[in-house]
């Protein structure tokens, strides 16, 4: 179906505001755009406790994280890796989304501010994501863990889920992958479709990959392109959401099918009339609320 009316109007407003496309911007300019979008989201639900911490990574560096705990006894903990092509995105920009997830699931949410490219190229984001998972398991012993993320954050969620399987833990109850980056193929059908060149375009993904992992041959590593992992069996159950008008649609759906073929329980849904980034446009696009409810319901079912 065609792009829904709310998204069409939102894109019109963005166009009227001016500004260069991401792939014609510097990383600093692109990051400033995220700050502007943050103002649209408004505040999220009140939390019983909010704590900003620093987490040590495996290379001797560190990165910030925010821990949001709702009222009552948490039924689990969600490690939410934000999107942004490994280049943009910050904790504050995902605070409202994290609060909604915490409120709807009854889970503590950990928001890692993993280090970004090009200042910190692959595999820094992977190592930071891995460190955040282990920190969460040590900080919240006994609570089931969900890894979740959108776009590049979905990529990191898939990678840490596989690494946890290979390393014997921490145990992960569920992986939630929202229009995840799973492959470095920039020429599949959803990348080539002119109707999908919206907030995220093929040119933008080329720009992201060039900053994150400049060597095209190295991008086939399963820690960068999890779709290319040899074995996906034994991974935690998955929820995979994709958007109809998204260059990442086909690789996300291909990953869901690979998981199913490997015997992994998968719930997947393609959201019609939606573009990339719809999930995180909280209080902006109506479909965002429906998708967040879908994720929250899946988490509650899995942890009940």
Backbone bond lengths (Angstrom), bond angles and torsions (degrees), N, CA, C in turn:
res aa  C-N    CA-C-N  psi(-1)  N-CA   C-N-CA  omega(-1)  CA-C   N-CA-C  phi
1 X - - - 1.445 - - 1.523 109.64 -
2 X 1.318 116.92 165.81 1.458 120.12 -179.93 1.519 110.08 -74.01
3 X 1.314 115.13 166.56 1.454 121.65 178.28 1.525 109.76 -59.20
4 X 1.327 117.89 137.90 1.458 119.27 -175.89 1.532 111.15 -70.45
5 X 1.334 115.57 163.25 1.469 120.92 -172.56 1.523 112.38 -63.38
6 X 1.329 116.98 -40.31 1.461 119.85 -178.28 1.524 111.10 -62.42
7 X 1.337 116.38 -40.96 1.459 120.16 179.57 1.518 110.98 -69.30
8 X 1.317 116.39 -41.55 1.461 120.51 178.07 1.525 110.91 -58.29
9 X 1.325 116.78 -44.07 1.460 120.97 179.75 1.531 110.87 -66.99
10 X 1.319 117.04 -39.37 1.465 120.94 178.86 1.523 110.75 -62.81
11 X 1.321 117.37 -44.81 1.462 120.87 179.18 1.527 111.32 -64.85
12 X 1.326 116.60 -35.35 1.463 120.59 176.55 1.525 110.48 -62.58
13 X 1.326 116.54 -42.98 1.468 120.62 178.82 1.531 111.25 -64.48
14 X 1.320 116.57 -39.70 1.460 119.63 177.23 1.520 111.18 -62.52
15 X 1.342 115.52 -42.77 1.457 119.52 -179.42 1.530 111.13 -63.94
16 X 1.319 116.15 -39.63 1.466 120.26 179.96 1.525 111.85 -67.39
17 X 1.325 116.24 -27.91 1.469 120.20 178.99 1.521 112.20 -73.77
18 X 1.328 117.24 -13.99 1.453 121.49 179.64 1.514 111.76 78.30
19 X 1.299 116.38 -162.95 1.461 121.21 -177.44 1.515 111.41 100.47
20 X 1.319 115.00 150.15 1.463 120.46 -178.12 1.522 111.08 -83.25
21 X 1.331 117.45 153.65 1.465 119.50 172.60 1.528 110.21 -59.95
22 X 1.337 115.17 153.85 1.463 119.38 -178.37 1.530 111.98 -55.16
23 X 1.330 116.60 -42.43 1.460 118.76 -173.75 1.529 112.82 -71.73
24 X 1.336 116.92 -7.74 1.462 120.96 174.67 1.528 111.32 -104.52
25 X 1.324 116.99 7.67 1.463 122.46 -176.65 1.521 110.56 -108.53
26 X 1.304 115.57 163.10 1.459 120.70 169.27 1.524 108.14 -81.12
27 X 1.332 118.50 160.86 1.468 118.94 175.74 1.528 112.75 -55.41
28 X 1.323 117.27 -37.92 1.466 119.72 179.84 1.524 111.15 -64.55
29 X 1.330 116.92 -43.20 1.470 120.46 178.22 1.526 110.73 -64.29
30 X 1.328 116.78 -40.86 1.463 120.69 -179.88 1.524 110.86 -64.92
31 X 1.327 116.86 -38.45 1.465 119.83 179.76 1.527 111.32 -66.88
32 X 1.309 117.38 -31.69 1.465 120.91 178.61 1.525 111.28 -65.00
33 X 1.320 117.23 -30.80 1.462 120.17 178.34 1.524 111.11 -64.64
34 X 1.329 116.79 -34.44 1.461 120.39 177.95 1.511 112.19 -64.10
35 X 1.315 116.84 -34.56 1.466 121.01 177.81 1.519 110.24 -64.73
36 X 1.332 117.04 -38.66 1.464 121.22 178.20 1.522 110.77 -64.33
37 X 1.323 117.08 -44.60 1.469 120.67 179.82 1.519 111.65 -63.19
38 X 1.331 116.74 -34.69 1.460 120.53 -178.16 1.524 111.80 -56.68
39 X 1.321 116.30 -33.97 1.458 120.05 -178.08 1.526 112.05 -65.36
40 X 1.329 117.15 -21.30 1.465 120.83 -178.68 1.527 112.27 -78.09
41 X 1.309 118.12 -22.17 1.463 120.87 -170.15 1.522 113.00 -76.81
42 X 1.322 116.52 -32.41 1.455 119.24 -175.25 1.520 110.97 76.08
43 X 1.332 116.01 175.05 1.469 119.22 -178.48 1.524 111.47 -76.16
44 X 1.306 116.05 150.76 1.454 121.06 175.41 1.515 111.22 -91.30
45 X 1.330 117.33 -177.80 1.469 120.99 179.29 1.530 111.72 -59.99
46 X 1.325 114.80 150.78 1.458 120.16 176.17 1.535 110.19 -65.59
47 X 1.319 115.64 142.93 1.453 122.14 178.24 1.533 109.53 -109.97
48 X 1.317 115.92 154.61 1.462 119.69 174.78 1.518 110.93 -69.81
49 X 1.359 115.51 -31.68 1.463 118.59 -177.26 1.523 108.53 -155.50
50 X 1.317 115.92 136.00 1.468 122.99 175.47 1.529 107.71 -129.96
51 X 1.316 115.91 129.32 1.463 120.17 -177.75 1.516 109.89 -136.91
52 X 1.328 116.80 130.99 1.456 122.13 173.28 1.523 108.47 -99.23
53 X 1.329 115.33 128.87 1.459 121.23 -174.95 1.525 109.92 -130.70
54 X 1.302 116.07 170.39 1.464 122.87 171.64 1.523 107.93 -117.27
55 X 1.339 115.48 136.78 1.460 121.56 -179.29 1.524 108.74 -117.24
56 X 1.314 116.61 132.52 1.458 121.62 178.05 1.519 109.73 -79.63
57 X 1.317 116.58 137.85 1.462 121.34 177.45 1.519 109.99 -102.87
58 X 1.321 115.40 173.01 1.458 119.98 -173.40 1.515 114.38 -71.25
59 X 1.344 117.79 -17.57 1.459 120.15 -177.12 1.521 112.74 -94.81
60 X 1.327 116.76 9.96 1.450 120.41 -179.24 1.516 113.70 92.59
61 X 1.339 117.08 -9.26 1.452 121.37 176.53 1.510 110.78 -86.51
62 X 1.331 115.89 -174.07 1.450 120.66 178.23 1.520 109.12 -150.57
63 X 1.308 115.53 168.04 1.457 121.25 -179.32 1.525 108.07 -151.62
64 X 1.329 117.71 156.83 1.461 120.58 -178.66 1.524 111.92 -82.09
65 X 1.305 115.68 162.03 1.470 121.97 172.67 1.527 107.58 -152.13
66 X 1.309 115.29 154.55 1.463 121.39 176.44 1.520 108.45 -119.67
67 X 1.321 116.07 134.43 1.455 122.43 179.89 1.519 107.70 -112.89
68 X 1.323 116.49 118.74 1.458 122.63 -177.80 1.521 109.16 -114.58
69 X 1.313 116.49 119.26 1.461 121.52 -175.46 1.524 109.40 -117.65
70 X 1.335 117.22 121.60 1.466 119.90 178.97 1.525 111.17 -78.15
71 X 1.319 115.84 174.39 1.463 120.41 178.29 1.525 110.17 -66.80
72 X 1.332 115.73 152.28 1.455 120.72 178.94 1.514 111.80 88.03
73 X 1.325 114.88 -178.66 1.458 120.62 178.23 1.520 109.49 -82.60
74 X 1.334 119.37 118.58 1.461 121.17 -178.86 1.529 111.58 -59.38
75 X 1.329 116.29 136.42 1.475 119.81 177.40 1.515 111.75 -84.83
76 X 1.323 116.89 -11.42 1.454 121.52 -179.70 1.512 109.30 -177.36
77 X 1.332 115.72 -173.99 1.463 120.41 177.76 1.522 108.36 -135.67
78 X 1.321 115.41 133.56 1.458 122.70 178.46 1.521 108.56 -106.53
79 X 1.318 116.77 123.92 1.466 120.69 170.24 1.522 106.38 -94.69
80 X 1.336 116.21 110.80 1.467 120.30 -175.39 1.525 109.47 -106.71
81 X 1.351 115.33 114.87 1.457 122.23 178.04 1.529 108.70 -94.58
82 X 1.319 116.08 119.42 1.458 119.49 -175.38 1.521 112.20 -73.83
83 X 1.325 115.09 158.65 1.452 121.89 176.53 1.517 112.07 -87.30
84 X 1.339 114.76 -176.42 1.453 120.90 -179.89 1.518 113.47 130.26
85 X 1.344 116.23 22.97 1.457 119.33 174.66 1.510 114.68 63.37
86 X 1.347 117.39 23.66 1.466 123.93 -177.47 1.535 112.53 64.90
87 X 1.344 116.95 5.36 1.467 121.47 -174.62 1.529 111.68 -117.27
88 X 1.318 117.20 -37.68 1.460 121.95 -177.60 1.530 109.41 -121.89
89 X 1.331 115.97 173.99 1.458 120.73 -179.32 1.520 111.11 105.04
90 X 1.333 115.50 143.51 1.456 121.09 -178.64 1.519 109.07 -151.01
91 X 1.305 116.17 160.93 1.464 121.81 -176.89 1.520 111.59 -54.58
92 X 1.330 117.17 -47.03 1.469 119.80 -176.25 1.526 112.12 -60.78
93 X 1.325 116.85 -31.00 1.463 120.43 -178.17 1.527 112.32 -73.09
94 X 1.326 117.43 -16.28 1.454 121.54 -178.52 1.529 112.16 -115.00
95 X 1.315 115.82 9.18 1.458 120.50 -177.55 1.527 111.62 -64.12
96 X 1.335 117.47 -44.64 1.467 119.94 -178.96 1.528 110.98 -62.89
97 X 1.318 116.89 -44.68 1.464 121.28 177.67 1.524 110.61 -59.98
98 X 1.334 117.05 -45.50 1.464 120.70 -178.48 1.527 110.88 -62.95
99 X 1.319 117.10 -39.96 1.461 120.39 178.58 1.530 110.95 -64.21
100 X 1.315 116.65 -39.24 1.466 119.15 178.00 1.518 111.18 -64.60
101 X 1.322 116.64 -42.74 1.458 119.99 178.25 1.521 111.16 -63.17
102 X 1.324 116.89 -42.10 1.469 120.36 178.57 1.525 110.78 -62.36
103 X 1.327 115.80 -44.30 1.460 120.96 -177.73 1.529 111.79 -65.69
104 X 1.333 116.65 -41.34 1.466 120.65 -175.15 1.526 113.22 -79.83
105 X 1.317 116.85 -25.38 1.474 119.85 -177.11 1.524 113.33 -101.80
106 X 1.336 117.19 -19.03 1.459 119.60 -172.75 1.513 112.67 73.07
107 X 1.334 116.64 19.75 1.463 121.82 -179.07 1.526 110.84 -107.38
108 X 1.317 115.75 147.87 1.450 120.29 165.07 1.524 108.00 -67.58
109 X 1.325 116.75 140.96 1.462 121.22 177.41 1.518 108.92 -117.57
110 X 1.327 115.98 129.11 1.458 122.64 174.18 1.526 107.60 -106.06
111 X 1.331 115.84 123.69 1.473 122.69 -179.85 1.531 108.96 -108.32
112 X 1.324 119.40 98.01 1.469 119.53 178.45 1.531 110.90 -77.49
113 X 1.313 115.96 134.04 1.461 121.07 172.68 1.514 109.62 -96.22
114 X 1.333 115.92 65.06 1.462 121.00 -176.36 1.535 110.24 -56.49
115 X 1.325 115.28 152.27 1.460 120.45 -175.68 1.530 110.70 -71.44
116 X 1.338 114.85 144.99 1.454 122.03 -168.95 1.529 112.47 -106.38
117 X 1.332 114.10 154.27 1.462 122.35 171.91 1.541 108.70 -85.08
118 X 1.314 118.25 158.16 1.465 127.94 4.36 1.529 114.64 -84.34
119 X 1.337 117.21 -4.55 1.459 118.54 178.80 1.527 110.77 -62.25
120 X 1.323 115.84 -34.39 1.469 121.62 -179.77 1.526 107.54 -132.76
121 X 1.302 116.55 98.04 1.462 121.19 -175.44 1.529 110.84 -82.90
122 X 1.347 115.61 172.69 1.456 122.34 173.73 1.523 109.02 -49.29
123 X 1.329 118.99 135.41 1.467 127.71 9.05 1.536 114.77 -102.15
124 X 1.340 118.00 25.99 1.468 118.73 -174.90 1.515 112.15 -56.76
125 X 1.335 117.83 -46.51 1.467 119.79 -179.22 1.525 111.13 -60.06
126 X 1.330 116.73 -38.62 1.467 120.73 178.65 1.527 110.22 -64.50
127 X 1.322 116.55 -45.29 1.465 119.62 -178.71 1.527 110.87 -66.11
128 X 1.328 117.36 -37.49 1.459 120.02 177.14 1.530 110.70 -66.83
129 X 1.332 116.44 -41.76 1.465 119.98 178.34 1.527 110.94 -61.84
130 X 1.317 115.63 -40.88 1.467 122.05 177.92 1.530 110.34 -63.43
131 X 1.329 116.33 -43.26 1.470 120.40 179.32 1.523 110.88 -65.20
132 X 1.342 116.72 -37.59 1.463 120.30 179.39 1.522 111.33 -64.56
133 X 1.323 116.70 -37.81 1.459 120.21 178.03 1.529 110.60 -64.13
134 X 1.315 116.97 -47.21 1.463 119.89 -179.07 1.531 111.32 -66.92
135 X 1.329 117.05 -38.44 1.472 120.09 176.53 1.523 110.24 -60.67
136 X 1.330 116.07 -42.68 1.472 120.48 -179.12 1.516 110.89 -63.79
137 X 1.336 116.78 -43.02 1.460 120.17 180.00 1.531 111.03 -63.08
138 X 1.325 117.23 -38.85 1.466 120.46 179.86 1.524 111.20 -72.88
139 X 1.321 116.22 -34.48 1.469 120.89 -177.08 1.529 111.78 -76.99
140 X 1.327 117.25 -28.38 1.464 121.53 -175.74 1.529 110.71 -126.30
141 X 1.314 117.69 61.67 1.472 119.71 -177.60 1.527 110.89 -63.38
142 X 1.314 114.74 139.52 1.455 119.75 177.56 1.511 114.52 90.37
143 X 1.329 118.23 -15.51 1.463 120.26 178.27 1.527 109.94 -90.91
144 X 1.332 117.97 134.72 1.469 119.44 174.99 1.524 110.37 -64.20
145 X 1.329 116.08 145.20 1.461 122.31 -174.99 1.518 110.11 -110.92
146 X 1.338 115.13 134.42 1.466 123.22 171.57 1.520 106.89 -114.75
147 X 1.332 117.10 132.00 1.465 119.72 170.59 1.524 107.21 -103.90
148 X 1.326 115.76 137.58 1.460 120.56 -175.70 1.511 109.45 -148.52
149 X 1.323 115.65 158.02 1.455 119.57 176.47 1.502 111.17 177.23
150 X 1.332 114.74 162.19 1.463 121.28 178.91 1.516 109.62 -115.18
151 X 1.320 116.32 140.75 1.462 123.64 174.44 1.528 110.71 58.17
152 X 1.334 119.14 -116.78 1.462 119.85 176.66 1.518 111.02 -61.88
153 X 1.343 117.27 -30.05 1.459 120.37 175.14 1.515 112.09 -68.92
154 X 1.335 117.14 -32.44 1.462 120.54 172.97 1.515 111.06 -66.48
155 X 1.323 115.86 -37.78 1.460 121.18 174.25 1.533 110.46 -58.16
156 X 1.328 116.75 -48.89 1.459 120.49 -178.73 1.527 111.45 -65.29
157 X 1.336 116.85 -36.22 1.466 120.09 177.67 1.523 110.94 -62.01
158 X 1.333 116.16 -45.62 1.463 120.18 179.40 1.523 111.37 -62.75
159 X 1.326 115.92 -40.10 1.465 119.87 -178.05 1.527 111.09 -67.92
160 X 1.339 117.87 -46.06 1.471 118.67 -178.07 1.526 111.06 -69.12
161 X 1.341 117.80 -29.65 1.464 119.70 176.42 1.528 110.27 -64.18
162 X 1.323 116.59 -41.98 1.465 119.15 179.25 1.524 110.70 -69.67
163 X 1.326 117.82 -40.77 1.461 120.25 179.19 1.526 111.13 -64.36
164 X 1.327 116.80 -38.08 1.471 119.10 177.72 1.521 110.54 -63.78
165 X 1.336 116.89 -38.42 1.468 119.46 175.71 1.523 110.40 -61.36
166 X 1.326 116.58 -46.14 1.462 120.48 -175.19 1.518 112.65 -70.11
167 X 1.336 116.48 -27.60 1.460 120.75 -176.65 1.517 112.93 -98.06
168 X 1.322 117.00 2.18 1.459 119.95 178.87 1.512 114.61 77.55
169 X 1.317 118.09 25.12 1.458 121.17 176.23 1.515 112.15 139.05
170 X 1.302 115.25 174.20 1.469 129.21 -1.47 1.533 111.90 -64.68
171 X 1.323 115.31 155.34 1.457 119.79 178.01 1.524 109.44 -69.01
172 X 1.322 116.46 137.48 1.464 122.81 179.20 1.516 108.34 -118.57
173 X 1.327 116.16 125.82 1.459 120.88 -176.88 1.524 112.46 -79.93
174 X 1.330 117.17 -29.79 1.467 121.18 -174.41 1.518 108.67 -161.65
175 X 1.343 115.95 143.71 1.460 120.97 171.04 1.526 107.94 -116.90
176 X 1.316 116.11 129.97 1.465 122.20 -178.90 1.523 107.49 -114.81
177 X 1.321 115.80 114.84 1.462 122.01 -174.08 1.527 108.35 -117.09
178 X 1.314 116.27 109.59 1.462 122.06 -178.35 1.525 108.47 -102.18
179 X 1.322 115.47 117.38 1.478 123.60 -171.82 1.533 111.54 29.16
180 X 1.337 116.18 63.57 1.472 119.87 -173.00 1.529 112.60 -75.60
181 X 1.330 115.19 149.95 1.467 120.94 165.00 1.520 106.38 -77.33
182 X 1.322 117.10 118.48 1.468 119.05 179.24 1.521 113.20 -123.74
183 X 1.338 117.53 -7.18 1.457 119.21 -175.99 1.527 109.69 -151.46
184 X 1.327 114.93 159.35 1.466 121.18 -179.90 1.522 112.51 -99.49
185 X 1.332 117.90 8.55 1.459 121.58 177.72 1.526 109.16 -74.98
186 X 1.321 116.84 114.57 1.460 121.57 -177.96 1.523 112.51 -100.58
187 X 1.325 117.03 15.95 1.464 120.42 -174.72 1.522 113.39 -130.14
188 X 1.334 117.95 20.08 1.463 118.36 177.12 1.527 109.95 -78.69
189 X 1.328 116.28 -178.25 1.466 120.12 -172.00 1.517 112.89 -63.88
190 X 1.339 117.95 -41.10 1.468 118.53 -177.85 1.531 111.41 -71.75
191 X 1.335 117.75 -28.19 1.459 120.02 174.24 1.530 111.32 -70.46
192 X 1.321 116.66 -33.39 1.461 120.68 -173.86 1.521 113.35 -85.54
193 X 1.329 118.25 -13.69 1.466 122.12 -175.80 1.528 110.45 -73.74
194 X 1.347 118.38 119.48 1.470 120.28 179.90 1.527 113.09 -59.18
195 X 1.335 118.05 -28.09 1.463 120.84 -178.30 1.525 112.74 -71.13
196 X 1.326 117.16 -10.81 1.463 120.88 -179.03 1.523 113.35 -98.18
197 X 1.312 117.89 1.49 1.469 121.01 -177.26 1.525 108.87 -88.44
198 X 1.326 116.19 78.35 1.467 121.86 -172.72 1.525 109.56 -117.86
199 X 1.337 119.07 -118.52 1.471 118.85 177.90 1.519 111.37 -64.15
200 X 1.326 116.43 -35.25 1.462 121.64 175.43 1.521 107.60 -115.12
201 X 1.309 116.63 124.17 1.456 121.63 -179.50 1.522 110.38 -117.30
202 X 1.313 114.93 170.82 1.464 119.31 174.93 1.529 110.28 -60.14
203 X 1.332 116.83 -41.89 1.463 120.00 179.33 1.529 111.48 -62.18
204 X 1.337 115.98 -37.27 1.465 119.04 178.87 1.523 111.05 -66.20
205 X 1.344 116.69 -41.25 1.468 118.84 178.92 1.526 111.72 -66.43
206 X 1.328 117.26 -34.97 1.464 119.33 173.89 1.526 109.72 -60.61
207 X 1.329 116.05 -43.02 1.475 122.22 179.00 1.521 110.52 -61.62
208 X 1.343 117.18 -44.60 1.465 120.68 178.29 1.528 110.87 -61.32
209 X 1.327 116.62 -51.40 1.468 119.96 -178.18 1.532 111.13 -60.42
210 X 1.341 117.37 -40.04 1.459 119.99 -178.53 1.526 111.53 -64.30
211 X 1.322 117.28 -31.79 1.461 120.01 176.54 1.532 111.46 -78.50
212 X 1.324 116.51 -38.14 1.471 120.75 -173.23 1.517 112.57 -80.72
213 X 1.339 116.27 -46.46 1.463 120.58 -175.66 1.531 107.57 -146.20
214 X 1.327 117.20 85.50 1.466 120.15 -171.28 1.527 114.91 -62.46
215 X 1.317 117.89 -28.58 1.472 121.07 -177.77 1.525 109.68 -78.69
216 X 1.343 119.22 109.54 1.470 120.85 -177.31 1.527 113.24 -58.81
217 X 1.318 117.73 -34.79 1.466 120.12 -179.13 1.525 111.42 -67.22
218 X 1.316 116.98 -35.52 1.465 120.63 -178.10 1.526 112.14 -71.47
219 X 1.316 117.28 -17.21 1.471 120.53 -177.64 1.526 113.06 -67.73
220 X 1.318 117.50 -15.98 1.465 120.74 178.50 1.524 112.18 -76.26
221 X 1.320 118.59 -7.90 1.464 120.84 177.59 1.526 108.70 -59.83
222 X 1.331 118.82 135.41 1.467 120.31 -176.94 1.524 114.55 -62.58
223 X 1.343 118.23 -17.90 1.458 119.80 174.28 1.524 111.81 -77.54
224 X 1.329 116.89 -10.29 1.462 121.82 173.37 1.521 110.86 -108.15
225 X 1.334 116.34 -39.52 1.468 122.82 -179.89 1.529 108.71 -123.57
226 X 1.337 117.52 83.75 1.474 119.77 -174.28 1.518 114.48 -60.98
227 X 1.331 117.90 -20.34 1.456 120.12 175.99 1.526 111.09 -61.88
228 X 1.324 117.62 -23.60 1.461 122.07 -176.71 1.522 113.40 -91.68
229 X 1.316 117.50 4.89 1.462 120.01 174.57 1.528 109.92 -63.65
230 X 1.311 117.08 140.50 1.459 120.92 -175.73 1.517 112.65 -68.10
231 X 1.330 117.80 -33.96 1.463 121.40 -172.37 1.530 109.49 -137.23
232 X 1.333 116.37 120.09 1.459 121.31 177.90 1.529 111.88 -110.00
233 X 1.308 117.21 9.91 1.466 119.07 179.77 1.519 110.29 -72.07
234 X 1.329 115.52 155.33 1.449 120.83 176.40 1.513 115.18 74.77
235 X 1.317 117.36 9.30 1.459 120.03 178.12 1.524 110.23 -82.70
236 X 1.329 117.95 160.99 1.466 119.81 -179.35 1.518 111.57 -66.78
237 X 1.344 117.39 155.49 1.465 120.31 174.84 1.521 110.66 -51.38
238 X 1.324 115.24 151.61 1.465 119.74 -172.45 1.516 111.78 -130.04
239 X 1.325 114.70 147.24 1.457 123.42 165.97 1.520 105.89 -116.09
240 X 1.327 117.14 125.12 1.466 121.39 -177.99 1.526 108.33 -125.19
241 X 1.322 115.95 118.44 1.464 121.54 176.77 1.524 108.98 -110.92
242 X 1.328 116.13 136.27 1.458 121.23 175.78 1.525 108.85 -130.04
243 X 1.331 115.34 164.89 1.460 122.44 178.39 1.521 109.07 -114.61
244 X 1.326 116.06 141.11 1.468 120.38 -176.35 1.523 111.82 -59.02
245 X 1.317 117.70 -44.41 1.462 121.79 -175.49 1.526 109.93 -105.30
246 X 1.322 115.29 71.46 1.459 121.83 -174.90 1.519 108.82 -144.07
247 X 1.314 116.89 131.34 1.460 119.30 177.63 1.528 111.34 -61.86
248 X 1.321 118.03 -23.52 1.469 121.45 -179.16 1.524 113.21 -88.91
249 X 1.310 117.85 1.62 1.473 120.61 -174.08 1.525 112.33 -57.30
250 X 1.311 117.49 -51.07 1.463 119.65 -172.03 1.526 112.39 -66.51
251 X 1.329 117.92 -39.81 1.468 118.47 -179.03 1.529 111.53 -70.67
252 X 1.341 117.22 -32.55 1.458 119.41 175.29 1.512 111.61 -65.29
253 X 1.326 116.11 -43.64 1.463 119.92 -179.78 1.521 111.31 -71.50
254 X 1.323 116.82 -32.84 1.467 119.46 175.94 1.529 110.55 -65.03
255 X 1.321 116.75 -37.40 1.467 119.62 178.51 1.523 110.63 -66.87
256 X 1.323 117.07 -40.06 1.468 119.96 176.80 1.524 110.53 -59.96
257 X 1.323 117.03 -41.48 1.467 120.40 179.56 1.519 111.75 -68.22
258 X 1.324 117.27 -38.65 1.468 120.08 176.15 1.518 111.07 -62.46
259 X 1.334 116.92 -40.52 1.461 120.19 177.40 1.523 110.55 -62.17
260 X 1.317 116.76 -46.35 1.477 120.48 179.10 1.527 110.68 -59.36
261 X 1.323 116.00 -44.73 1.462 120.07 -178.95 1.522 111.74 -62.54
262 X 1.351 116.25 -26.65 1.462 121.29 178.95 1.523 112.08 -87.23
263 X 1.339 117.16 2.57 1.461 120.40 177.70 1.518 114.61 89.46
264 X 1.323 117.23 12.62 1.469 120.90 179.79 1.531 108.99 -88.07
265 X 1.332 119.09 129.12 1.468 120.13 175.56 1.526 110.36 -63.78
266 X 1.327 116.31 129.51 1.462 121.36 -176.52 1.520 110.31 -133.38
267 X 1.317 116.65 131.51 1.457 122.97 165.48 1.522 106.45 -107.18
268 X 1.320 116.99 124.26 1.458 118.84 -179.16 1.520 109.96 -133.53
269 X 1.322 115.10 149.95 1.460 120.48 178.74 1.521 109.42 -150.88
270 X 1.337 114.83 132.76 1.462 120.77 171.72 1.532 107.43 -98.44
271 X 1.326 116.30 126.83 1.460 120.58 -178.33 1.526 109.26 -90.70
272 X 1.339 116.71 112.00 1.473 120.07 -176.58 1.519 111.62 -69.10
273 X 1.328 115.29 146.79 1.455 120.81 176.25 1.505 114.87 72.33
274 X 1.355 117.34 10.19 1.461 120.84 -175.86 1.530 111.08 -111.73
275 X 1.329 114.22 155.43 1.460 121.45 178.90 1.530 109.69 -112.23
276 X 1.313 115.26 171.51 1.453 120.58 172.63 1.521 108.92 -56.87
277 X 1.324 116.40 143.70 1.469 124.98 177.90 1.515 113.53 84.83
278 X 1.343 118.84 -3.21 1.466 118.74 -177.25 1.527 111.70 -60.95
279 X 1.322 117.60 -35.13 1.464 121.51 -176.07 1.527 111.49 -60.44
280 X 1.321 116.81 -40.43 1.463 120.54 -174.13 1.524 113.19 -89.41
281 X 1.324 118.36 -3.61 1.459 120.84 177.75 1.529 108.92 -83.88
282 X 1.320 114.01 65.91 1.459 122.67 -174.71 1.526 109.86 -67.00
283 X 1.329 115.87 134.33 1.465 122.57 -179.34 1.526 112.86 63.89
284 X 1.328 116.68 14.08 1.466 121.95 177.62 1.524 109.89 -114.93
285 X 1.339 116.99 -52.35 1.462 122.17 179.03 1.521 109.99 -109.66
286 X 1.333 118.53 129.99 1.472 120.98 -179.33 1.525 113.44 -56.49
287 X 1.338 117.34 -35.06 1.465 119.91 -177.98 1.526 111.80 -65.44
288 X 1.325 117.49 -22.99 1.462 119.94 177.15 1.524 110.49 -60.00
289 X 1.324 116.79 -45.01 1.470 120.44 -179.02 1.524 110.76 -62.64
290 X 1.329 116.94 -40.41 1.466 119.41 -179.57 1.521 110.89 -66.53
291 X 1.328 116.29 -39.64 1.459 119.20 -179.86 1.529 111.23 -69.09
292 X 1.321 116.96 -40.05 1.473 120.01 176.93 1.526 109.66 -62.92
293 X 1.323 117.48 -41.30 1.467 120.08 176.59 1.523 111.14 -61.70
294 X 1.332 116.89 -38.36 1.465 121.21 178.56 1.525 110.56 -61.53
295 X 1.331 115.91 -46.23 1.465 120.49 179.20 1.525 110.64 -64.59
296 X 1.332 116.85 -45.86 1.462 120.56 -177.66 1.524 111.25 -61.75
297 X 1.336 116.21 -40.64 1.466 119.73 179.20 1.524 110.73 -64.01
298 X 1.335 116.90 -40.11 1.469 120.22 179.04 1.524 110.98 -65.11
299 X 1.329 116.67 -39.82 1.465 120.04 178.35 1.526 110.26 -64.68
300 X 1.337 116.67 -44.35 1.470 119.48 -179.48 1.534 110.67 -62.48
301 X 1.326 116.57 -41.60 1.477 119.15 179.24 1.516 110.40 -62.16
302 X 1.312 116.31 -44.47 1.456 119.72 -175.70 1.522 112.15 -67.62
303 X 1.341 116.80 -33.80 1.460 119.94 -175.66 1.513 113.61 -95.79
304 X 1.322 116.94 -2.81 1.471 119.34 -178.41 1.523 110.07 -72.74
